[in-house]
Amino acid sequence: MSSYADRLAALRAQLKSDALDGFVVPLTDEHMSEYVGDYAQRLAWLTGFQGSAGSAIVLPEAAAMFTDGRYTLQVREQVSADHWQYVAVPGTSMADWLGENAPQGGRIGYDPWLHTSAWVKEATKALAERGAELVAVATNPIDRVWADRPSPSDAKLAVYDNQSAGQSSAEKRADIATWLDERKADAVVLSALDSIAWVFNVRGGDVTHTPVALSYAIVHADGTAELFVDPGKMTDAVAQHLGNAVRVRDRLSFGEALKQFAGKRVAADPERAVAAIFDGLEGGGAKVLSVRDPAVLAKAIKNPVEISGHKAAQARDGAAIVRFLKWCEEVLPAGETDELTAAAKLKEFREATGALKDISFDTISATGAHGASPHYKVTEESNARIERGQLYLVDSGGQYEDGTTDITRVVPVGPPTAEMRDRFTRVLRGHIAIDTARFPEGVTGGQIDGFARAPLWEVGLDYAHGTGHGVGAYLSVHEGPQRIAAPNYPGGGPAEPLRAGMILSNEPGYYKAGEYGIRIENLILTVPIEVEGAEKPVLGFETLTFAPIERDLIEPSLLSDREKAWLDGYHAKVLALIGPQLDAEERGWLEAKCAAIG
């Protein structure tokens, strides 16, 4: 179809044919994934929205796009106000909006494979107040009108060997069996793609930038398991790796398999398993235990092999970043480079390592006003020339077999203004506050989130996203349950105590709408800290990411002696780790960038 208006009209016609008065369109797949395969990009196809978090509701006479503060600017650039209302969450939830706008007595459709049971209950309650009902559809109406919808990926599964994983799949399944025994449960359903990849020590190529395979799994109390995956994805090596204790079944048979547990106790994650899974289990007579997937926390606490691999990946990635930053300084001031060209050049530097499997997410290559959209995604349509007087923000990462990276740096194109230097230095102070934080065991990321904001709060400023997210081991660049975010910020949520072995990002920022954006991001490892006289075990962070922080954007007078010492110490480590990987010219450039701040 030629336009998004045509697509919206076609969906409305299909809804009328299906006797529906509306339909809810989330940005996710059957696994509640953040990043989804092309076949599941229904929201982008319908609206043009390219962000990684959002939803839509279509009614006969109204349509609304729901996004959080990270996408306030982006959604207005990509989604037409002629056809869509913009609704900010969490201020107004989809259920709230339905409760106010759904037709009296209407039938609002939803795909039970794309929503959680909690959302279904919330929306059902809101609609009931208008005499309306929520209706599960057997076939997603968007799929009926999306004529050239891509097929799911046919990429093969690959073995992730024990030398990289640090623990065998059999050992992980044995741990899950113990977990089940403690809960007197017979089985657990795994539907999160990164959990399945981690438990079975396999990787895939079904989701762009995330090495996972479309699959489901059921792990039984004796440690055996069923893996539901397209048979065409299997190889002899994967079959041998999985062994006799794992029965491989067609992914299409998963729904029917949920009915095999009559009278049994089966665990499923209410946050990661869709409503259809709970419906299938309960419909088959199972007693469902709504508990968190046992792989989630185990996966988040990295073992020594995963930590060692991550550090190797970071050192390799850091050298690529340094070469890119040097290139930026030399090339960007001419004003002849654009956002897409810069992103492609960064990928070239990473590919030159010979170890890059993929980038870990679409590079946020943002100049000027685009930098003020925290999750800006450059397209052919939005691509802008990088010009003098601007700040160029680049948030990027690499997928290597030994680790997943994520780093943000800001490059001034020509001399920065005093305001830019002030804001950048305040963000840097917040970054240092997180990096040097010390806290007792049991503290959550939400409790230290304010450390990063304090230098901005001092002058009435803030940023509309969380300060840090978890990161996987050659898996998802955004991984839970750990995060550094208060509940009232995007990225916030249930409080999760930080634990030794968890990897997080440290990425405070500042965004001036219409002008520029600033973010400084490193990854950090949660580690035990020896503190004399401490009455409780103490945790802190070890920095994992090493690349220079732009000194021309720093106002030294705003830094304390302690903050200056941190910066000088950090740059000394950058030079020691990255310097030996560079040629003489590159090393000379890095030495200048890592000189003491004074």
DOFIRO-970562 format. One record per residue (C-alpha): residue number from 1; residue in three letters; x, y negated, z. Coordinates in Angstrom, 1 decimal. Layout:
<sites>
  num  residu      xx      yy      zz
  NUM     Ala       X       Y       Z
...
</sites>
This chain:
<sites>
  num  residu      xx      yy      zz
    1     Met     0.0     0.0     0.0
    2     Ser     1.3    -3.4    -1.0
    3     Ser     0.7    -5.4     2.3
    4     Tyr     0.2    -4.9     6.0
    5     Ala    -3.2    -6.5     5.6
    6     Asp    -4.1    -3.7     3.1
    7     Arg    -2.9    -1.1     5.6
    8     Leu    -5.0    -2.6     8.4
    9     Ala    -8.0    -2.7     6.2
   10     Ala    -7.4     1.0     5.2
   11     Leu    -7.2     2.0     8.8
   12     Arg   -10.4     0.2     9.6
   13     Ala   -12.2     2.0     6.8
   14     Gln   -10.9     5.3     8.0
   15     Leu   -12.1     4.6    11.5
   16     Lys   -15.5     3.8    10.2
   17     Ser   -15.5     7.1     8.3
   18     Asp   -14.5     8.9    11.5
   19     Ala   -17.3     7.1    13.5
   20     Leu   -14.8     5.3    15.7
   21     Asp   -14.9     1.7    16.8
   22     Gly   -11.2     1.4    17.4
   23     Phe    -7.9     3.1    17.7
   24     Val    -4.8     2.8    19.9
   25     Val    -1.4     2.9    18.2
   26     Pro     1.7     3.4    20.5
   27     Leu     5.3     3.3    19.4
   28     Thr     6.3     6.9    20.4
   29     Asp     6.1    10.5    19.2
   30     Glu     4.8    13.8    20.7
   31     His     7.7    13.7    23.1
   32     Met     7.2    10.2    24.5
   33     Ser    10.5     9.2    22.9
   34     Glu    11.7     5.6    22.9
   35     Tyr    13.3     6.1    19.5
   36     Val    11.3     8.2    17.0
   37     Gly    11.8     9.9    13.7
   38     Asp    10.6     8.2    10.5
   39     Tyr     7.5    10.4    10.3
   40     Ala     6.3     8.9    13.6
   41     Gln     6.9     5.2    12.8
   42     Arg     3.2     4.6    12.7
   43     Leu     3.3     1.2    14.5
   44     Ala     6.0    -0.2    12.2
   45     Trp     4.1     1.1     9.1
   46     Leu     0.9    -0.6    10.2
   47     Thr     2.1    -3.9    11.6
   48     Gly     5.7    -4.5    10.4
   49     Phe     7.0    -4.6    14.0
   50     Gln    10.6    -3.3    14.2
   51     Gly    11.1    -3.4    17.9
   52     Ser    11.7    -0.3    20.1
   53     Ala     8.8    -0.9    22.5
   54     Gly     5.3    -2.0    21.7
   55     Ser     1.8    -0.8    21.0
   56     Ala    -1.3    -1.9    19.1
   57     Ile    -5.1    -1.7    19.3
   58     Val    -7.3    -2.0    16.2
   59     Leu   -11.0    -2.8    16.6
   60     Pro   -13.5    -3.6    13.8
   61     Glu   -13.2    -7.4    14.2
   62     Ala    -9.9    -7.8    16.2
   63     Ala    -6.4    -6.3    16.4
   64     Ala    -3.8    -6.9    19.1
   65     Met    -0.1    -6.3    19.4
   66     Phe     1.3    -5.6    22.9
   67     Thr     5.0    -6.4    23.6
   68     Asp     7.0    -7.3    26.7
   69     Gly     9.3   -10.3    27.2
   70     Arg    12.1    -8.9    25.1
   71     Tyr    10.1    -9.2    22.0
   72     Thr     8.2   -12.5    22.5
   73     Leu    10.0   -14.1    19.5
   74     Gln    10.5   -11.0    17.4
   75     Val     6.9    -9.9    17.3
   76     Arg     5.9   -13.4    16.0
   77     Glu     8.4   -13.2    13.2
   78     Gln     7.4    -9.7    12.1
   79     Val     3.7    -9.4    12.7
   80     Ser     1.2   -11.7    11.0
   81     Ala    -0.8   -14.0    13.3
   82     Asp    -3.4   -14.0    10.6
   83     His    -4.5   -10.5    11.5
   84     Trp    -3.0    -9.8    15.0
   85     Gln    -3.3   -11.3    18.4
   86     Tyr    -0.1   -11.3    20.5
   87     Val    -0.6    -9.9    24.0
   88     Ala     2.2    -9.9    26.7
   89     Val     2.7    -6.9    28.9
   90     Pro     2.7    -6.2    31.8
   91     Gly     0.6    -9.3    32.4
   92     Thr    -2.2    -7.7    30.4
   93     Ser    -2.2    -3.9    29.9
   94     Met    -3.8    -2.2    26.9
   95     Ala    -6.5    -0.8    29.2
   96     Asp    -7.2    -4.3    30.5
   97     Trp    -7.6    -5.6    27.0
   98     Leu    -9.9    -2.7    26.0
   99     Gly   -12.0    -3.3    29.0
  100     Glu   -12.5    -6.9    27.9
  101     Asn   -12.7    -6.5    24.1
  102     Ala   -14.0    -3.0    23.2
  103     Pro   -17.5    -3.0    21.7
  104     Gln   -20.3    -2.3    24.1
  105     Gly   -21.0     1.5    23.9
  106     Gly   -18.1     1.9    21.4
  107     Arg   -16.0     4.9    20.7
  108     Ile   -12.2     4.2    20.9
  109     Gly   -10.0     6.8    19.4
  110     Tyr    -6.6     8.0    20.7
  111     Asp    -4.1    10.7    19.7
  112     Pro    -3.7    13.0    22.8
  113     Trp    -0.2    13.9    21.5
  114     Leu     1.0    10.3    21.9
  115     His    -0.2     9.2    25.3
  116     Thr     0.2    10.3    28.9
  117     Ser    -2.6    11.6    31.0
  118     Ala    -2.3     8.6    33.3
  119     Trp    -2.9     6.3    30.4
  120     Val    -5.9     8.3    29.3
  121     Lys    -7.4     8.0    32.8
  122     Glu    -6.7     4.3    33.0
  123     Ala    -8.2     3.5    29.6
  124     Thr   -11.2     5.8    30.2
  125     Lys   -12.0     3.9    33.4
  126     Ala   -11.6     0.5    31.8
  127     Leu   -13.9     1.5    28.9
  128     Ala   -16.5     3.0    31.1
  129     Glu   -17.1    -0.5    32.5
  130     Arg   -18.3    -1.5    29.0
  131     Gly   -20.3     1.7    28.5
  132     Ala   -17.6     2.7    25.9
  133     Glu   -15.7     6.0    25.7
  134     Leu   -12.2     7.1    24.8
  135     Val   -12.2     9.8    22.1
  136     Ala    -9.4    12.3    21.5
  137     Val    -8.8    12.7    17.7
  138     Ala    -7.8    16.0    16.1
  139     Thr    -5.9    14.2    13.3
  140     Asn    -4.3    10.8    13.7
  141     Pro    -6.3     8.4    11.3
  142     Ile    -3.1     6.6    10.4
  143     Asp    -1.7     9.8     9.0
  144     Arg    -4.8    10.0     6.7
  145     Val    -4.1     6.6     5.2
  146     Trp    -0.3     6.6     5.2
  147     Ala     0.0     8.1     1.7
  148     Asp     3.8     8.2     1.6
  149     Arg     4.4     9.2     5.2
  150     Pro     7.8    10.9     5.5
  151     Ser     8.0    14.5     6.5
  152     Pro     9.8    15.4     9.8
  153     Ser    13.5    15.8     9.5
  154     Asp    14.8    19.3     8.4
  155     Ala    18.3    18.8    10.0
  156     Lys    19.9    21.9    11.4
  157     Leu    20.5    22.5    15.1
  158     Ala    24.1    22.4    16.2
  159     Val    25.9    24.0    19.2
  160     Tyr    27.2    21.6    21.8
  161     Asp    29.9    23.8    23.3
  162     Asn    30.6    24.3    27.0
  163     Gln    34.0    22.6    26.7
  164     Ser    32.1    19.3    25.9
  165     Ala    29.1    20.0    28.1
  166     Gly    31.0    21.0    31.2
  167     Gln    28.3    23.6    32.1
  168     Ser    26.7    26.4    30.2
  169     Ser    23.1    26.6    29.2
  170     Ala    22.7    29.8    31.3
  171     Glu    23.9    27.9    34.4
  172     Lys    21.6    25.0    33.8
  173     Arg    18.6    27.4    33.3
  174     Ala    19.6    29.2    36.5
  175     Asp    19.5    25.9    38.3
  176     Ile    16.0    25.3    36.9
  177     Ala    14.9    28.8    38.0
  178     Thr    16.0    27.9    41.6
  179     Trp    14.1    24.6    41.3
  180     Leu    11.0    26.6    40.2
  181     Asp    11.4    29.0    43.1
  182     Glu    11.5    26.2    45.6
  183     Arg     8.2    25.0    44.3
  184     Lys     6.7    28.5    44.0
  185     Ala     6.1    27.8    40.3
  186     Asp     6.2    30.3    37.4
  187     Ala     7.5    28.0    34.6
  188     Val     8.2    24.4    33.6
  189     Val     7.3    22.8    30.3
  190     Leu    10.1    20.6    28.8
  191     Ser     9.0    18.1    26.2
  192     Ala    11.6    15.3    26.4
  193     Leu    14.0    15.8    23.5
  194     Asp    17.1    14.8    25.4
  195     Ser    16.2    17.1    28.2
  196     Ile    15.9    20.1    25.8
  197     Ala    19.1    19.2    24.1
  198     Trp    20.9    19.0    27.5
  199     Val    19.4    22.2    29.0
  200     Phe    20.1    24.4    25.9
  201     Asn    23.5    22.7    25.0
  202     Val    22.3    21.9    21.5
  203     Arg    22.2    18.8    19.4
  204     Gly    20.2    17.8    16.3
  205     Gly    19.6    15.2    13.7
  206     Asp    15.9    14.5    13.8
  207     Val    15.9    11.0    15.4
  208     Thr    18.0     8.2    14.0
  209     His    21.0     7.5    16.2
  210     Thr    20.0    10.0    18.8
  211     Pro    21.4    13.6    18.4
  212     Val    18.2    15.6    19.3
  213     Ala    15.9    18.0    17.5
  214     Leu    12.2    18.0    17.4
  215     Ser    11.4    20.9    19.8
  216     Tyr     9.6    22.0    23.0
  217     Ala    10.7    24.4    25.6
  218     Ile     9.3    26.5    28.5
  219     Val    11.7    27.7    31.1
  220     His    10.5    30.6    33.3
  221     Ala    11.2    31.4    36.9
  222     Asp    13.7    34.2    36.0
  223     Gly    15.9    31.7    33.9
  224     Thr    14.6    33.0    30.5
  225     Ala    13.1    30.5    28.2
  226     Glu    11.2    29.9    25.0
  227     Leu    12.4    27.3    22.6
  228     Phe     9.8    26.0    20.1
  229     Val    11.5    24.7    17.0
  230     Asp    11.1    24.8    13.2
  231     Pro    12.7    28.1    12.2
  232     Gly    14.5    26.3     9.3
  233     Lys    16.6    24.4    11.8
  234     Met    18.2    27.6    13.2
  235     Thr    21.6    28.8    12.3
  236     Asp    23.4    32.1    13.2
  237     Ala    25.8    30.1    15.4
  238     Val    22.9    28.5    17.4
  239     Ala    21.1    31.9    17.7
  240     Gln    24.3    33.5    19.1
  241     His    24.8    30.5    21.4
  242     Leu    21.3    30.7    22.8
  243     Gly    21.5    34.5    23.4
  244     Asn    18.8    37.0    24.2
  245     Ala    17.5    35.1    27.2
  246     Val    16.1    32.4    25.0
  247     Arg    13.2    33.4    22.7
  248     Val    13.0    31.1    19.6
  249     Arg     9.5    30.4    18.5
  250     Asp     8.0    28.2    15.8
  251     Arg     7.3    24.7    17.0
  252     Leu     3.8    24.9    15.5
  253     Ser     2.9    27.7    18.0
  254     Phe     3.6    25.5    21.0
  255     Gly     0.0    24.3    21.5
  256     Glu    -1.3    27.9    21.6
  257     Ala     1.5    29.0    23.9
  258     Leu     0.3    26.6    26.6
  259     Lys    -2.7    28.8    27.0
  260     Gln    -0.7    31.9    28.2
  261     Phe    -0.5    30.8    31.9
  262     Ala    -4.0    31.6    33.3
  263     Gly    -3.7    31.8    37.1
  264     Lys     0.0    30.7    37.0
  265     Arg     1.7    27.6    38.4
  266     Val     3.3    25.5    35.7
  267     Ala     5.3    22.3    36.1
  268     Ala     5.0    19.4    33.7
  269     Asp     6.3    15.9    33.8
  270     Pro     3.4    13.3    33.8
  271     Glu     5.8    10.6    32.5
  272     Arg     7.3    12.6    29.7
  273     Ala     4.7    15.2    28.7
  274     Val     1.7    14.0    26.7
  275     Ala    -1.9    14.4    27.6
  276     Ala    -2.3    17.2    25.1
  277     Ile     0.2    19.3    27.1
  278     Phe    -1.8    18.9    30.3
  279     Asp    -5.0    19.5    28.5
  280     Gly    -3.6    22.7    27.0
  281     Leu    -2.3    24.1    30.2
  282     Glu    -5.4    23.3    32.2
  283     Gly    -7.7    24.6    29.4
  284     Gly    -5.8    27.9    29.6
  285     Gly    -6.4    28.2    33.3
  286     Ala    -3.0    27.2    34.6
  287     Lys    -2.5    25.3    37.9
  288     Val    -0.4    22.3    36.8
  289     Leu     2.2    20.8    39.0
  290     Ser     2.7    17.1    38.0
  291     Val     6.4    16.7    38.9
  292     Arg     9.4    15.2    37.2
  293     Asp    11.2    17.3    34.6
  294     Pro    14.1    19.0    36.5
  295     Ala    16.6    18.1    33.8
  296     Val    16.1    14.4    34.2
  297     Leu    18.2    13.8    37.4
  298     Ala    20.6    16.6    36.7
  299     Lys    21.4    15.2    33.2
  300     Ala    21.8    11.7    34.7
  301     Ile    24.5    12.8    37.2
  302     Lys    27.4    13.4    34.9
  303     Asn    29.8    16.2    35.6
  304     Pro    33.6    15.7    35.5
  305     Val    33.9    17.0    31.9
  306     Glu    31.2    14.6    30.7
  307     Ile    32.9    11.7    32.6
  308     Ser    36.3    12.5    31.1
  309     Gly    34.8    12.7    27.6
  310     His    33.0     9.4    28.0
  311     Lys    36.2     7.7    29.0
  312     Ala    37.9     9.0    25.9
  313     Ala    35.1     7.8    23.8
  314     Gln    35.2     4.4    25.4
  315     Ala    38.9     4.0    24.8
  316     Arg    38.5     4.9    21.1
  317     Asp    35.4     2.7    20.7
  318     Gly    37.2    -0.2    22.5
  319     Ala    39.9    -0.3    19.9
  320     Ala    37.3    -0.5    17.1
  321     Ile    35.6    -3.4    18.9
  322     Val    38.8    -5.3    19.3
  323     Arg    39.5    -5.0    15.6
  324     Phe    36.0    -6.2    14.9
  325     Leu    36.3    -9.2    17.3
  326     Lys    39.6   -10.2    15.6
  327     Trp    37.9    -9.9    12.2
  328     Cys    35.0   -12.1    13.5
  329     Glu    37.4   -14.8    14.7
  330     Glu    39.2   -14.9    11.3
  331     Val    36.2   -14.6     9.0
  332     Leu    33.0   -16.0    10.5
  333     Pro    34.0   -19.7    10.7
  334     Ala    34.1   -19.9     6.9
  335     Gly    30.3   -19.6     7.0
  336     Glu    30.2   -17.0     4.2
  337     Thr    29.2   -13.9     6.2
  338     Asp    25.8   -12.8     7.2
  339     Glu    24.3   -10.6    10.0
  340     Leu    24.0    -7.4     7.9
  341     Thr    27.6    -7.8     6.5
  342     Ala    29.0    -8.2    10.0
  343     Ala    27.1    -5.1    11.3
  344     Ala    28.3    -3.0     8.4
  345     Lys    31.9    -4.2     9.1
  346     Leu    31.6    -3.1    12.7
  347     Lys    30.4     0.3    11.6
  348     Glu    33.5     0.5     9.3
  349     Phe    35.8     0.0    12.2
  350     Arg    34.1     2.7    14.2
  351     Glu    34.1     5.1    11.3
  352     Ala    37.8     4.5    10.9
  353     Thr    38.3     6.3    14.2
  354     Gly    37.5     9.5    12.4
  355     Ala    35.3    10.6    15.3
  356     Leu    32.1     8.7    14.9
  357     Lys    29.0    10.8    14.5
  358     Asp    26.5     7.9    14.2
  359     Ile    25.9     4.5    15.8
  360     Ser    23.9     4.9    19.0
  361     Phe    21.2     2.4    18.0
  362     Asp    20.5    -0.2    15.3
  363     Thr    23.2    -2.8    15.8
  364     Ile    21.8    -6.1    17.2
  365     Ser    23.7    -8.4    14.9
  366     Ala    22.2   -11.8    15.8
  367     Thr    23.4   -15.3    15.0
  368     Gly    22.0   -18.6    16.3
  369     Ala    18.3   -18.5    17.1
  370     His    18.1   -14.7    16.4
  371     Gly    20.3   -14.2    19.4
  372     Ala    17.5   -15.5    21.6
  373     Ser    15.5   -12.3    20.8
  374     Pro    17.2    -9.8    23.1
  375     His    16.3    -6.8    20.9
  376     Tyr    16.5    -8.5    17.5
  377     Lys    16.8    -6.1    14.6
  378     Val    18.3    -7.6    11.4
  379     Thr    16.5    -6.7     8.2
  380     Glu    16.9    -7.7     4.5
  381     Glu    14.2   -10.2     5.1
  382     Ser    15.5   -11.7     8.4
  383     Asn    19.2   -11.5     7.5
  384     Ala    20.9   -14.9     8.3
  385     Arg    24.2   -16.5     7.4
  386     Ile    26.5   -16.9    10.4
  387     Glu    27.5   -20.6    10.5
  388     Arg    29.8   -22.9    12.5
  389     Gly    28.3   -24.2    15.7
  390     Gln    26.4   -21.0    16.4
  391     Leu    26.9   -18.2    18.8
  392     Tyr    27.0   -14.7    17.2
  393     Leu    25.8   -12.0    19.6
  394     Val    26.5    -8.3    18.7
  395     Asp    25.1    -5.5    20.8
  396     Ser    26.2    -2.1    19.4
  397     Gly    27.3     1.4    20.3
  398     Gly    28.7     4.6    18.9
  399     Gln    27.8     8.3    19.2
  400     Tyr    30.9    10.4    19.6
  401     Glu    30.9    14.1    20.4
  402     Asp    32.5    13.2    23.8
  403     Gly    30.4    10.2    24.7
  404     Thr    27.8     7.6    23.9
  405     Thr    28.9     3.9    24.0
  406     Asp    27.0     0.6    24.3
  407     Ile    28.6    -2.9    24.4
  408     Thr    27.6    -6.5    23.9
  409     Arg    29.9    -9.4    23.1
  410     Val    29.3   -13.0    22.1
  411     Val    31.5   -14.8    19.5
  412     Pro    31.6   -18.6    19.2
  413     Val    31.7   -19.7    15.6
  414     Gly    33.6   -22.9    16.0
  415     Pro    33.9   -24.8    19.2
  416     Pro    31.0   -24.0    21.7
  417     Thr    29.0   -26.8    23.4
  418     Ala    29.4   -27.5    27.1
  419     Glu    26.0   -26.0    27.7
  420     Met    26.9   -22.8    25.9
  421     Arg    30.1   -22.5    28.1
  422     Asp    28.0   -23.2    31.3
  423     Arg    25.4   -20.5    30.4
  424     Phe    28.0   -18.0    29.3
  425     Thr    30.0   -18.4    32.5
  426     Arg    26.9   -18.0    34.7
  427     Val    26.1   -14.8    32.8
  428     Leu    29.7   -13.7    33.4
  429     Arg    29.4   -14.4    37.1
  430     Gly    26.3   -12.2    37.3
  431     His    28.1    -9.5    35.3
  432     Ile    31.0    -9.6    37.8
  433     Ala    28.6    -9.5    40.7
  434     Ile    27.1    -6.1    39.5
  435     Asp    30.5    -4.7    38.6
  436     Thr    31.9    -5.4    42.1
  437     Ala    28.8    -4.5    44.1
  438     Arg    29.1    -2.3    47.1
  439     Phe    26.0    -0.6    48.6
  440     Pro    25.1     2.3    50.8
  441     Glu    23.7     5.5    49.4
  442     Gly    19.9     5.3    48.9
  443     Val    20.0     1.8    47.4
  444     Thr    18.1     1.5    44.1
  445     Gly    19.1    -0.5    41.0
  446     Gly    16.2    -2.8    41.6
  447     Gln    17.7    -3.8    44.9
  448     Ile    20.9    -5.1    43.3
  449     Asp    19.3    -6.6    40.1
  450     Gly    19.1   -10.0    41.7
  451     Phe    22.9   -10.1    42.1
  452     Ala    23.2   -10.6    38.3
  453     Arg    20.5   -13.3    38.2
  454     Ala    21.7   -15.4    41.2
  455     Pro    24.1   -17.7    39.2
  456     Leu    21.3   -18.4    36.7
  457     Trp    18.6   -18.8    39.4
  458     Glu    20.8   -21.5    41.0
  459     Val    19.9   -23.8    38.1
  460     Gly    16.4   -22.6    37.4
  461     Leu    17.2   -20.1    34.7
  462     Asp    16.5   -16.3    34.2
  463     Tyr    16.3   -13.6    31.5
  464     Ala    13.3   -11.5    30.6
  465     His    14.8    -8.0    30.7
  466     Gly    16.3    -5.5    33.1
  467     Thr    20.0    -5.8    33.9
  468     Gly    21.0    -2.1    33.3
  469     His    19.8     1.2    31.9
  470     Gly    21.2     4.7    32.1
  471     Val    23.3     6.2    29.3
  472     Gly    23.5     9.8    28.2
  473     Ala    26.4    12.1    27.3
  474     Tyr    26.3    12.3    23.5
  475     Leu    22.6    11.8    23.9
  476     Ser    20.2     8.9    24.4
  477     Val    21.7     5.5    24.7
  478     His    18.8     4.7    27.0
  479     Glu    18.4     7.3    29.7
  480     Gly    16.5     7.5    33.0
  481     Pro    15.8     7.7    35.8
  482     Gln    18.5     5.3    36.9
  483     Arg    18.2     1.6    36.0
  484     Ile    19.2    -1.8    37.3
  485     Ala    15.9    -3.7    37.1
  486     Ala    13.3    -5.0    39.4
  487     Pro     9.7    -3.7    38.8
  488     Asn     8.5    -7.1    37.5
  489     Tyr    11.0    -7.2    34.6
  490     Pro    10.9    -5.1    31.4
  491     Gly    12.9    -2.0    32.1
  492     Gly    11.8    -1.9    35.7
  493     Gly     9.8     0.9    37.1
  494     Pro     9.7     3.5    39.9
  495     Ala    12.6     3.0    42.3
  496     Glu    15.4     5.5    41.8
  497     Pro    18.4     5.7    44.2
  498     Leu    21.7     5.3    42.5
  499     Arg    23.9     8.3    42.8
  500     Ala    27.6     9.0    42.1
  501     Gly    28.1    10.2    38.6
  502     Met    25.3     8.0    37.0
  503     Ile    26.4     5.9    34.1
  504     Leu    24.6     2.6    33.6
  505     Ser    24.9    -0.6    31.6
  506     Asn    25.7    -3.9    33.2
  507     Glu    24.1    -6.5    30.8
  508     Pro    22.8    -9.8    32.2
  509     Gly    22.0   -12.5    29.7
  510     Tyr    20.6   -15.9    28.9
  511     Tyr    18.4   -16.8    25.9
  512     Lys    17.5   -20.3    24.7
  513     Ala    14.6   -20.0    22.3
  514     Gly    15.3   -21.4    18.8
  515     Glu    19.0   -21.9    19.5
  516     Tyr    21.2   -19.0    20.9
  517     Gly    21.5   -15.9    23.0
  518     Ile    24.1   -14.7    25.4
  519     Arg    24.6   -11.2    26.9
  520     Ile    27.7    -9.5    28.3
  521     Glu    27.4    -5.8    28.5
  522     Asn    29.8    -3.1    29.7
  523     Leu    29.0     0.5    30.9
  524     Ile    29.8     1.4    34.5
  525     Leu    30.1     4.6    36.4
  526     Thr    28.6     5.0    39.9
  527     Val    31.4     6.2    42.2
  528     Pro    32.0     6.8    46.0
  529     Ile    33.9     3.9    47.7
  530     Glu    36.0     4.3    50.8
  531     Val    35.0     1.5    53.3
  532     Glu    36.6     1.5    56.7
  533     Gly    34.1     1.6    59.5
  534     Ala    31.1     2.2    57.2
  535     Glu    28.2     3.9    59.0
  536     Lys    26.8     5.3    55.7
  537     Pro    28.5     6.6    52.5
  538     Val    29.1     3.6    50.2
  539     Leu    28.8     3.5    46.4
  540     Gly    30.2     1.1    43.8
  541     Phe    31.0     1.0    40.2
  542     Glu    33.9     1.9    38.0
  543     Thr    34.1    -0.1    34.7
  544     Leu    34.1     2.1    31.6
  545     Thr    34.0    -0.4    28.7
  546     Phe    37.1    -2.3    27.7
  547     Ala    37.1    -5.1    25.2
  548     Pro    38.0    -8.8    25.8
  549     Ile    35.4   -11.2    27.1
  550     Glu    35.6   -14.4    25.0
  551     Arg    37.7   -16.9    26.9
  552     Asp    36.7   -19.9    24.8
  553     Leu    33.2   -19.5    26.2
  554     Ile    34.3   -19.5    29.8
  555     Glu    34.3   -22.6    32.0
  556     Pro    37.0   -21.8    34.6
  557     Ser    35.8   -24.4    37.0
  558     Leu    32.6   -22.5    37.6
  559     Leu    34.5   -19.3    38.6
  560     Ser    35.6   -18.6    42.2
  561     Asp    39.1   -17.3    42.8
  562     Arg    37.6   -13.8    43.3
  563     Glu    35.8   -14.0    40.0
  564     Lys    39.0   -15.2    38.2
  565     Ala    40.9   -12.3    39.8
  566     Trp    38.3    -9.9    38.5
  567     Leu    38.5   -11.3    35.0
  568     Asp    42.3   -11.2    34.9
  569     Gly    42.4    -7.7    36.3
  570     Tyr    39.8    -6.6    33.8
  571     His    41.7    -8.0    30.9
  572     Ala    44.9    -6.4    32.1
  573     Lys    43.2    -3.1    31.9
  574     Val    41.9    -3.9    28.4
  575     Leu    45.4    -4.6    27.3
  576     Ala    46.8    -1.5    28.9
  577     Leu    44.2     0.9    27.5
  578     Ile    43.6    -0.6    24.1
  579     Gly    46.9    -2.2    23.3
  580     Pro    48.8     1.1    22.6
  581     Gln    46.2     1.9    19.9
  582     Leu    46.8    -1.3    17.9
  583     Asp    49.4    -2.4    15.4
  584     Ala    51.8    -5.3    16.3
  585     Glu    49.5    -8.1    14.8
  586     Glu    46.4    -6.7    16.5
  587     Arg    48.2    -6.4    19.8
  588     Gly    49.5    -9.9    19.6
  589     Trp    45.9   -11.2    19.1
  590     Leu    44.7    -9.1    22.1
  591     Glu    47.5   -10.3    24.3
  592     Ala    46.3   -13.9    23.7
  593     Lys    42.7   -13.0    24.4
  594     Cys    43.7   -11.2    27.7
  595     Ala    46.0   -13.9    29.1
  596     Ala    45.2   -15.1    32.6
  597     Ile    42.3   -17.5    32.8
  598     Gly    44.2   -19.9    35.1
</sites>
